[in-house]
Amino acid sequence: MNPYLIIFALVSLMGAGLGGFSLGVDHEKASQVDRQDAIAEAVDAANNAWANKVASLKPTYTTIQNKVQHEIETNTVYRDCRLSPDGLQLANQALTGGAKPTSESKLSNTDSAGK
């Protein structure tokens, strides 16, 4: 057998391996770029959705000064920024938009089927 033929075959195999490796590297780089583009697109979509949601928020201002002023006049001892039960109820009504609690001091019934 001709030794040049063996050398040519080995060089051809090495060239094919090197070509396949470089194609694999190029494919991986393209795949990473595609993933980065998809991530950037998702981040942009999330940022736009968040910005739209923040822009749609409308603050609601509720004044409870007159009701609380009476409470301050009758109960002058305030320590550690704590409210009396009536003042706390007024603050909670202002925070919830004026909705009154359904019951005064009772928690809602729990489901006893799981016990």
Secondary structure as UniProt FT lines:
FT   HELIX           3..56
FT   HELIX           65..74
FT   TURN            80..81
FT   HELIX           85..95
FT   TURN            96..97
FT   TURN            113..114
//
